[in-house]
Amino acid sequence: MLRGGVLPPSAGPAVVGAGHSAAESPSTAAAGGAGGGQQGAAAAGSAGHPLPGTGNSQACSSALRKPAISLADSTELRVLLSVMYLLVENIRVELETDPPEWKSCRETFRTELSFPMRSDEPFALLLFTMVTKFCSGHAPHFPMKKVLLLLWKVLLFTLGGFEALQMMKVRRREELGLPPLPEDSIQVMRSMRAASPPTCSIELAEQQQKRGHRSRRPLMKQDSLDIYNERDPFKNDETGVDEEEGDEVDGGIEGELDLMERDALLPTIPAQRPPIERVSFPKGLPWAPKVRQKDIEHFLEASRNKFIGFTLGQDTETLIGLPRPIHESVKTLKQHKYVSISDVQIKNEEELEKCPMSLGEEEVQETPCEVLYRAMLYNLPQYMIALLKILLAAAPTSKAKTDSINILADVLPEEMPITVLQSMKLGIDVNRHKEIIVKSISALLLLLLKHFKLNHIYQLEYVSQHLVFANCIPLILKFFNQNIMSYITAKNSISVLDYPHCTVHELPELTAESLEAGDNNQFCWRNLFSCINLLRILNKLTKWKHSRTMMLVVFKSAPILKRALKVKQAMMQLYVLKLLKIQTKYLGRQWRKSNMKTMSAIYQKVRHRMNDDWAYGNDIDARPWDFQAEECTLRASIEAFNSRRYDKPQDSEFAPVDNCLQSVLGQRLELPEDFHYSYELWLEREVFSQPIRWEELLRYQ
């Protein structure tokens, strides 16, 4: 079903956040996907495929006996996975020139992948099972890179990308009678501009020395300063210092990104430069403020305690006895009140738990997301642990251990390299192989979290809790505890060997110099994509969870995240600043005092919550908290939800009981197929050949 026999486009740079949504960026149809880059389109093996096959057990046993797994152990399976990847990726991409029959075929294919056809499970669950079998050691020869890439694309195709998710969210809010969204988050992030990275403590000492030698700046009127700051909100009083530091920043990425931004904003300028108008930015903050119902209740509780001396519980309507300014404050808070879909779902779940008999059964829409969650439910902890194990093995900060899983089974050749050129090529292959695995795992985890949240909040909480229990938070922090600049600028791709370039063009002679040069891209957009996904996953896990926020504080994530702000990319900076904002009130006054530039960036970029004292640390949520009780309460709610919706116990106290003998005997029971063949034998053995002792029967009456 390839579109006219045309191969998918090669992996071009996709500026994540500047124009494409995170999971839908055209990053790598070939980034190890169908073609596997240097390994070629047909890589290696079907032996050990969980589908029924004659060579399945033989291939698994032979692979388990080998001391080292190589490409030759999975040849057929990699060919099959490459073909399936090509099919999914080509059919998934929609074009305006597609004929109507193409659209109907695409929907049919999406339905076949989303819902179980000949088995009791969707196709994505089969791929998840392959991942768990690989991590458990039962099938060490599975090509994990291709399995994970195919799994990501299948989820992207069946569940939908972020733009489709946004439309589903708008439609769901209309069905629930909620007001429309205040803005489109994708469009807001596209228009955001990266801020200058905050300085480190060593650079601050150098700044103070430079300030002593700097001439005093002439005084300006405050009005003109305000106008200037409105036009460029990222400039401040330390502009001259930042410009002086530009040449001294290690790595050089800031200077290169400044040149890129300048080229994007300004036309080509001749030698004699004419006066240039500065780019004007819209006034105001990028996000509309939001208020939760809980915030209004806390505000009224504090106000009533102060002015009246008693509270009215959750009553937010009675304002008797409160002064006029409090009335105006409550009115403003209610104007910006935001009720999420999750709030409605939690409220409905509480009502169903309280009144199971009167409210009856809940109508659950059979969506692809619901089908996938129901299929994954009972083995979901194993799936999450397996994905995190592979992510840990692929992280650049991980060291090789004897007990770690081998994720290089589908990249190592049978014969190890002999020449220097072969060794360099294998080293690039291994690094690129790990990058692609990180990219696919981060993308599919983020997709699952966002879709499960829209489908039902407790589905998201179930996945999130198992990720937290499997140490996902320290794992992501360990991933970022590296030279993030080097990771973003890594050049582990050879353009002439990438797919489909290697199949269309004639392969030139490779030299050590050409391998060292890498590709022509200044930055590895694949690694930037992975970093943004991991930051978004960390935000999903910690949002409104004080116990998990304290994990960020305990693991000393603030300096790690602050170093990540050196990457001047707006979307990545936004999610780093969100993670810093939620833990600011726990970091102490001295940290806030010495990181005012970061605090200013949080104010400019992150959404404001009214009455949120994140910058002062005197919020009610910053008080001592029973974090273990918080997680236990959440877990009890999740188990009640899963039990009510997905468990159908026969011995439930609410199950109807039929005590009428005639109706019970009149029921038609489904008997097994072999019953009809063995029924006469059973009668002969259990009835006719058994003597009936009538005296004993009469004795017990």
C-alpha positions in Angstrom: 0.0 0.0 0.0 2.9 2.4 -0.6 1.8 5.6 -2.2 2.8 5.1 -5.8 5.9 3.2 -4.8 7.5 6.4 -3.3 9.7 5.8 -0.3 9.2 8.0 2.8 11.3 11.1 3.1 14.6 11.0 4.8 15.1 12.4 8.3 15.3 16.1 7.9 15.7 18.6 10.7 12.5 19.3 12.5 12.6 22.3 14.7 10.6 21.0 17.6 8.5 23.7 19.1 9.2 26.2 16.4 6.7 24.7 14.0 5.9 21.1 14.7 4.3 19.4 17.6 6.6 17.2 19.7 5.5 13.7 18.6 4.5 14.7 15.1 7.7 16.3 14.0 9.0 14.7 10.8 12.1 13.7 12.6 13.1 10.2 11.5 11.2 8.1 9.1 14.7 6.9 8.6 16.3 7.8 11.9 16.9 4.1 12.3 13.2 3.4 11.5 12.5 1.5 8.4 16.0 1.5 6.9 18.1 1.6 10.0 20.5 4.1 8.4 23.9 2.5 8.1 22.5 -1.0 8.7 20.3 -0.7 5.5 16.6 -1.3 4.9 16.7 -5.1 5.5 18.4 -5.6 8.8 18.0 -8.8 10.7 15.5 -11.5 12.0 12.1 -13.1 12.5 13.3 -15.9 14.8 11.6 -15.5 18.1 8.7 -13.5 16.9 5.8 -13.9 19.3 3.5 -14.7 16.4 3.1 -18.4 15.8 5.9 -19.8 13.6 7.9 -22.9 13.1 11.3 -21.2 13.8 10.2 -19.4 16.9 11.4 -21.8 19.6 14.5 -22.9 17.6 15.7 -19.3 17.1 15.1 -18.4 20.8 17.0 -21.4 22.0 19.9 -20.8 19.7 20.1 -17.1 20.6 20.0 -18.0 24.3 22.9 -20.4 23.9 25.1 -17.8 22.2 27.6 -15.8 24.3 27.1 -12.7 22.1 24.1 -11.7 19.9 24.7 -10.1 16.5 22.8 -9.0 13.4 22.6 -12.5 12.0 20.3 -13.6 14.8 17.3 -11.4 13.7 17.6 -11.1 9.9 14.0 -12.0 8.9 12.4 -10.2 11.8 14.1 -6.9 11.0 12.9 -7.2 7.4 9.3 -7.7 8.5 9.5 -4.8 11.0 11.0 -2.6 8.3 8.2 -3.4 5.9 5.6 -2.8 8.5 7.2 0.5 9.5 7.1 1.6 5.8 3.5 0.7 5.5 2.4 2.5 8.7 4.5 5.6 8.0 3.4 6.0 4.4 -0.3 5.4 5.1 -0.2 7.6 8.3 1.0 10.8 6.5 -1.9 12.7 5.0 -1.6 14.8 1.9 -4.1 17.3 0.4 -3.8 15.6 -3.0 -4.9 12.2 -1.6 -7.9 10.8 -3.5 -11.1 9.9 -1.6 -10.4 6.1 -1.8 -7.0 6.7 -0.1 -8.8 8.4 2.9 -11.2 5.4 3.2 -8.3 3.0 3.0 -6.4 4.9 5.7 -9.4 4.8 8.1 -9.8 1.1 7.5 -6.1 0.5 8.2 -6.3 2.6 11.3 -9.3 0.6 12.5 -7.5 -2.7 11.9 -4.5 -1.5 13.9 -6.6 0.0 16.7 -9.1 -2.7 17.5 -8.5 -6.5 17.8 -9.4 -8.3 14.7 -8.4 -12.0 14.8 -7.1 -12.0 18.3 -8.2 -10.5 21.6 -5.6 -7.8 21.6 -4.7 -4.8 19.4 -1.5 -4.8 17.4 0.3 -2.4 19.8 0.0 -4.9 22.6 1.9 -7.5 20.6 4.8 -5.0 20.3 4.6 -4.3 24.0 4.8 -8.0 24.7 7.9 -8.2 22.5 9.5 -5.5 24.6 8.8 -7.3 27.9 10.1 -10.6 26.4 13.3 -8.9 25.4 13.9 -7.4 28.8 13.1 -10.6 30.6 15.8 -12.4 28.7 13.5 -14.8 26.9 14.2 -13.3 23.5 17.5 -11.3 23.6 17.8 -11.2 19.8 14.7 -9.0 19.3 15.7 -5.8 17.4 14.5 -3.3 20.0 15.2 -0.2 17.9 12.8 -1.3 15.1 10.2 -2.7 17.6 10.1 0.6 19.5 10.0 2.8 16.4 7.2 0.7 15.0 5.4 0.9 18.3 5.7 4.7 18.4 4.4 5.1 14.9 1.5 2.7 15.5 0.5 4.6 18.6 0.9 7.9 16.7 -1.3 6.6 13.9 -4.0 4.9 16.0 -4.3 7.3 18.9 -3.5 10.5 17.0 -0.7 13.1 17.3 -0.8 16.3 19.4 -2.8 18.4 16.9 -5.4 15.6 16.7 -5.3 15.4 20.5 -6.0 19.2 20.8 -9.1 18.8 18.5 -10.3 15.9 20.6 -9.9 17.9 23.7 -11.9 20.8 22.3 -14.6 18.4 21.2 -14.7 16.7 24.6 -15.1 20.0 26.4 -18.1 20.8 24.2 -19.7 17.5 25.0 -19.3 18.1 28.7 -20.6 21.6 28.5 -17.4 23.3 29.6 -16.2 26.6 28.2 -13.7 26.5 25.4 -10.0 26.5 26.0 -8.4 29.9 26.6 -5.7 29.3 23.9 -4.1 26.7 21.7 -0.9 25.7 23.5 0.8 24.5 20.3 0.3 27.9 18.7 1.4 29.8 21.8 4.7 27.8 22.0 5.3 28.3 18.3 5.3 32.1 18.8 7.5 32.0 21.9 11.1 33.1 21.7 14.0 31.6 23.6 15.4 33.6 26.5 19.1 34.2 27.3 20.4 31.4 29.6 21.0 32.1 33.2 24.6 32.5 34.4 26.4 30.1 36.6 28.0 31.0 39.9 31.5 31.2 38.4 30.2 33.5 35.6 28.5 35.7 38.3 31.9 36.3 39.9 33.3 37.3 36.6 30.3 39.6 36.0 30.9 41.5 39.3 34.5 42.1 38.2 33.4 43.4 34.8 30.8 45.7 36.4 33.5 47.5 38.4 35.3 48.4 35.2 32.1 49.2 33.2 31.3 52.9 32.7 28.2 54.2 34.2 25.2 54.1 31.9 23.4 57.4 31.4 20.1 57.8 33.1 16.9 57.1 31.2 13.3 58.0 31.9 11.2 55.2 33.4 8.6 55.5 30.6 11.1 54.8 27.9 12.5 51.9 29.8 9.0 50.4 30.1 8.4 50.8 26.4 11.7 49.2 25.6 11.0 46.3 27.9 7.6 45.8 26.3 9.1 45.6 22.9 11.7 43.1 23.9 10.7 41.3 27.2 13.9 39.3 27.3 16.3 42.3 27.7 17.1 43.6 31.1 19.6 45.8 32.9 22.4 43.2 32.4 22.3 43.4 28.6 25.8 44.6 28.3 27.1 41.9 30.6 25.4 39.2 28.6 26.9 40.5 25.4 30.4 40.5 26.9 29.9 37.0 28.1 28.8 35.7 24.7 32.3 34.8 23.5 33.3 33.1 26.7 30.5 30.5 27.0 31.8 27.0 26.6 30.4 25.0 23.7 29.6 28.0 21.5 25.9 27.0 21.0 24.6 30.3 22.3 26.6 32.2 19.7 25.5 29.9 16.9 21.8 30.0 17.9 22.0 33.8 18.1 23.2 33.8 14.5 20.4 31.5 13.5 17.8 33.8 15.2 19.3 36.8 13.6 19.2 35.2 10.1 15.6 34.3 10.7 14.5 37.7 11.9 16.5 40.0 9.6 16.9 40.0 5.8 20.2 39.6 4.0 22.2 42.8 4.8 24.8 44.3 2.4 28.1 45.7 3.6 26.6 49.1 4.1 23.9 48.4 6.7 20.9 50.6 6.7 19.0 51.3 10.0 17.0 48.3 11.1 13.7 48.3 13.0 13.6 46.1 16.0 11.2 43.2 16.0 8.2 44.2 18.2 6.6 41.6 20.5 3.0 41.5 21.6 2.3 43.1 24.9 1.3 41.0 27.9 2.0 37.5 28.9 1.8 34.5 26.6 -0.7 32.5 28.6 -4.1 33.3 30.1 -4.1 32.9 33.9 -6.1 30.0 35.4 -7.8 29.5 38.7 -8.9 26.2 40.2 -11.9 25.7 42.4 -9.6 24.8 45.2 -7.8 28.2 45.0 -11.1 30.1 45.4 -12.0 27.9 48.4 -8.6 28.5 50.1 -8.9 32.3 49.5 -12.4 32.5 51.0 -11.4 30.3 53.9 -8.5 32.6 54.8 -10.6 35.7 54.3 -13.4 34.4 56.5 -11.0 33.4 59.2 -9.5 36.8 59.2 -12.6 39.0 59.0 -15.4 36.9 60.5 -13.7 34.2 62.6 -15.4 31.1 61.2 -15.6 29.3 57.8 -18.4 27.9 55.6 -16.6 24.9 54.2 -16.7 24.7 50.4 -19.3 27.5 50.0 -17.9 30.0 47.4 -21.1 32.0 46.9 -21.8 33.5 50.4 -19.8 36.7 50.8 -21.8 38.2 53.7 -19.5 40.0 56.2 -16.5 40.3 53.9 -15.2 43.7 52.9 -15.7 45.1 49.4 -12.2 44.4 48.1 -12.7 40.7 48.9 -15.9 40.7 46.8 -13.9 42.2 43.9 -11.1 39.6 44.4 -13.6 36.7 44.3 -15.2 38.1 41.2 -11.8 38.3 39.5 -10.9 34.7 40.5 -14.2 33.4 39.2 -13.7 35.2 35.9 -10.5 33.2 35.4 -11.8 29.9 36.8 -10.8 26.9 34.7 -12.6 23.6 35.0 -10.6 20.8 33.4 -11.9 17.6 31.9 -10.0 15.8 34.7 -12.0 17.6 37.4 -15.3 16.5 35.8 -14.1 12.9 35.6 -12.9 12.8 39.2 -16.3 14.2 40.4 -18.2 11.7 38.3 -16.0 8.9 39.7 -16.7 10.0 43.3 -20.5 9.9 42.6 -20.3 6.5 41.0 -18.5 5.2 44.0 -21.0 6.7 46.4 -24.2 5.6 44.5 -23.4 2.5 42.5 -26.9 1.2 42.5 -28.8 4.3 41.7 -26.5 5.7 39.0 -26.2 2.3 37.3 -23.5 1.3 34.8 -21.3 3.9 33.2 -21.4 4.2 29.4 -17.8 3.8 28.2 -17.1 4.9 24.7 -15.1 2.2 22.8 -12.2 4.4 21.5 -8.8 3.1 20.4 -7.3 4.6 23.6 -9.9 2.7 25.8 -9.2 -0.6 24.0 -5.5 -0.2 24.4 -5.7 0.6 28.1 -8.0 -2.3 28.8 -5.6 -4.6 26.9 -2.5 -3.2 28.8 -4.1 -3.0 32.2 -3.0 -6.2 33.9 0.5 -6.3 32.6 1.0 -2.5 32.5 3.6 -2.4 35.3 5.8 -4.9 33.4 5.5 -2.7 30.2 6.6 0.4 32.0 9.5 -1.3 33.8 10.7 -2.8 30.5 10.6 0.6 28.7 12.5 2.3 31.5 15.1 -0.5 31.6 15.8 0.1 27.9 15.8 3.8 28.4 18.4 3.4 31.2 20.6 1.2 29.0 20.4 3.8 26.1 21.1 6.9 28.3 24.5 8.5 27.5 25.2 8.8 31.2 24.8 5.0 31.9 27.9 2.9 32.3 28.1 -0.6 30.9 27.3 -3.2 33.5 27.4 -7.0 33.3 23.8 -7.3 34.5 22.3 -4.7 32.2 20.3 -5.7 29.1 22.0 -5.7 25.7 20.3 -3.2 23.4 23.0 -3.5 20.7 21.8 -6.8 19.4 20.6 -5.3 16.1 23.7 -3.1 15.5 26.7 -5.3 16.2 28.0 -7.3 13.2 29.1 -10.9 13.4 32.7 -10.0 12.9 34.1 -7.2 15.0 35.8 -4.3 13.0 39.4 -4.6 12.2 40.4 -1.3 10.6 40.1 2.2 12.1 37.5 3.2 9.6 35.2 0.2 10.5 35.7 1.0 14.2 34.7 4.6 13.7 31.7 3.7 11.6 30.5 1.2 14.3 31.0 3.8 17.0 28.8 6.2 15.2 26.3 3.5 14.6 26.1 2.5 18.3 25.7 6.2 19.4 23.0 6.8 16.8 21.3 3.5 17.7 21.0 4.7 21.4 19.8 8.1 20.4 17.0 6.6 18.3 15.9 4.3 21.1 15.7 7.2 23.6 13.7 9.2 21.0 11.2 6.5 20.4 10.7 5.6 24.1 10.3 9.2 25.1 7.8 9.9 22.3 5.6 6.9 22.9 5.5 7.4 26.7 4.5 11.0 26.2 1.8 10.0 23.8 0.4 7.4 26.2 0.3 9.8 29.1 -1.5 12.5 27.1 -4.1 10.2 25.5 -4.8 8.4 28.8 -5.3 11.7 30.6 -7.9 12.8 28.0 -9.6 9.4 28.1 -9.8 9.3 31.9 -7.6 10.9 34.5 -7.2 7.8 36.6 -5.8 6.0 33.6 -3.0 8.6 33.5 -2.5 8.3 37.2 -2.2 4.5 37.0 0.5 4.8 34.4 2.2 7.7 36.2 2.3 5.9 39.5 4.0 2.9 38.0 6.5 5.1 36.3 7.3 6.8 39.6 7.5 3.5 41.4 10.0 2.3 38.7 12.2 5.3 39.4 11.4 7.3 36.3 12.0 10.6 38.0 15.7 10.0 39.0 16.2 8.3 35.6 15.2 11.4 33.7 17.3 13.6 36.0 20.3 11.2 35.4 19.7 11.6 31.7 20.0 15.4 32.0 23.0 15.3 34.4 25.4 15.4 31.5 26.9 18.0 29.2 23.6 18.8 27.5 25.2 21.1 25.0 27.4 18.2 23.7 24.3 16.0 23.5 22.3 18.5 21.5 25.2 19.2 19.1 26.2 15.5 18.7 26.8 14.4 15.1 26.2 10.7 15.1 24.8 10.6 11.6 26.3 10.1 8.1 24.1 11.7 5.6 25.3 9.6 2.6 24.4 6.4 4.6 21.0 7.5 5.8 17.9 5.9 4.3 16.7 6.4 1.5 19.9 8.3 0.4 21.9 5.1 0.5 19.5 3.3 -1.8 18.9 6.1 -4.3 22.3 7.6 -4.8 25.7 6.0 -5.4 27.6 5.4 -2.2 30.8 7.4 -2.1 34.0 6.2 -0.6 34.1 6.8 3.1 37.2 8.1 4.9 38.1 8.8 8.5 37.9 12.5 7.9 34.4 12.3 6.4 33.2 10.3 9.4 34.7 12.7 11.9 33.0 15.6 10.1 29.5 14.0 10.4 26.5 15.7 8.8 26.1 19.3 7.9 23.5 20.1 10.6 24.7 22.3 13.4 22.4 20.6 15.9 20.9 17.1 16.3 17.2 17.7 16.2 16.6 14.1 17.2 18.3 14.7 20.5 16.5 18.0 21.1 13.3 16.2 20.4 14.1 13.5 23.0 15.1 16.1 25.6 11.8 18.0 25.2 9.8 14.8 25.5 11.5 13.7 28.7 11.0 17.1 30.2 7.3 16.9 29.3 7.0 13.4 30.9 8.6 14.8 34.1 6.1 17.6 34.1 3.2 15.1 33.7 4.5 13.0 36.6 5.0 15.9 39.0 2.2 18.3 38.2 0.0 19.0 41.4 1.9 16.1 43.2 3.7 17.5 46.2 5.3 14.2 47.1 6.9 13.9 43.6 7.9 17.6 43.7 9.8 16.8 46.8 11.6 14.1 44.9 12.9 16.7 42.5 14.1 18.7 45.5 15.7 15.6 47.2 17.5 14.6 44.0 18.9 18.1 43.7 17.3 18.7 40.3 17.5 22.5 40.4 21.2 22.8 39.2 20.7 20.0 36.6 17.6 21.8 35.2 19.3 25.2 35.3 22.1 23.9 33.1 19.5 22.7 30.6 18.4 26.3 30.2 21.6 27.0 28.2 19.9 25.4 25.2 18.3 28.4 23.6 15.1 26.7 22.3 11.8 28.1 23.5 9.8 24.9 24.0 12.6 23.2 26.0 13.2 26.3 28.1 9.4 26.5 28.9 9.3 22.9 30.3 12.5 23.4 32.3 11.1 26.6 33.8 7.8 24.8 34.7 9.8 22.2 36.6 11.8 24.9 38.4 8.6 26.8 39.3 6.9 24.0 41.1 9.9 23.4 43.4 10.9 27.1 43.9 9.1 27.5 47.2 11.0 24.5 48.6 14.5 25.7 47.6 14.8 28.5 50.1 15.2 32.3 50.0 18.9 32.2 49.3 18.4 30.2 46.1 15.7 32.5 44.9 17.8 35.6 45.7 20.8 34.3 43.7 18.7 33.1 40.7 16.6 36.2 40.0 17.2 35.9 36.2 15.7 32.4 36.3 12.8 33.7 38.4 12.2 36.5 35.9 12.2 34.0 33.0 9.6 31.9 34.9 7.4 35.0 35.3 7.7 35.8 31.6 7.1 32.4 30.1 5.1 30.1 32.5 1.4 30.4 33.0 0.3 32.3 36.1 -2.0 30.9 38.7 -3.7 33.6 40.7 -2.9 33.5 44.5 0.0 31.1 43.7 2.9 32.3 45.9 5.4 30.1 44.1 8.1 32.9 44.4 7.7 33.4 48.1 7.5 30.0 49.6 4.6 30.8 52.0 1.9 28.8 50.1 -0.3 26.5 52.1 1.1 23.5 50.1 4.6 24.3 51.2 3.8 23.3 54.7 4.8 19.8 56.1 2.9 17.2 54.1 2.2 13.6 54.6 3.5 12.5 51.2 3.1 8.8 51.8 -0.6 9.3 52.6 -1.1 11.3 49.5 0.2 8.5 47.2 -1.8 5.9 49.1 -5.0 7.9 48.7 -4.4 8.3 45.0 -3.6 4.6 44.7 -6.9 3.6 46.5 -8.8 5.8 44.0 -7.1 4.2 41.0 -7.8 0.7 42.3 -11.4 1.5 42.9 -11.7 2.9 39.4 -10.0 -0.1 37.7 -12.1 -2.5 39.8 -15.4 -0.8 39.1 -14.9 -0.4 35.3 -12.7 -3.4 34.3 -13.2 -6.1 37.0 -16.5 -8.1 36.8 -16.4 -10.3 39.9 -19.1 -12.9 40.2 -19.2 -12.8 44.0 -19.9 -9.1 44.2 -22.4 -8.1 46.9 -24.2 -6.0 44.2 -24.5 -8.9 41.7 -28.1 -10.2 41.2 -28.8 -13.7 42.7 -31.4 -16.1 41.1 -32.8 -18.5 43.7 -35.6 -19.9 41.6 -35.0 -23.6 40.8 -37.0 -23.6 37.6 -35.3 -20.6 36.1 -31.9 -21.9 37.0 -32.5 -25.3 35.4 -34.0 -23.5 32.4 -30.8 -21.6 31.6 -28.9 -22.6 28.6 -25.3 -23.2 29.4 -22.4 -23.1 26.9 -20.7 -26.5 27.1 -17.2 -27.2 25.8 -16.8 -28.9 22.4 -15.4 -32.2 23.8 -18.4 -32.6 26.1 -20.6 -34.1 23.4 -17.9 -36.7 22.6 -17.3 -37.8 26.2 -20.9 -37.4 27.5 -21.8 -41.1 27.1 -18.5 -42.2 28.7 -19.1 -39.9 31.6 -22.7 -41.3 32.1 -21.3 -44.8 32.1 -18.5 -44.0 34.6 -20.2 -41.6 36.9 -23.9 -42.7 36.8 -24.6 -46.2 35.5 -21.6 -47.9 37.0 -22.0 -46.3 40.5 -24.3 -48.2 42.9 -27.0 -46.2 44.5 -27.3 -46.7 48.3 -30.9 -45.8 49.0 -30.7 -46.5 52.7 -28.0 -43.9 53.2 -29.9 -41.3 51.1 -33.0 -41.9 53.3 -30.9 -41.6 56.4 -29.8 -38.0 55.6 -33.3 -36.7 54.8 
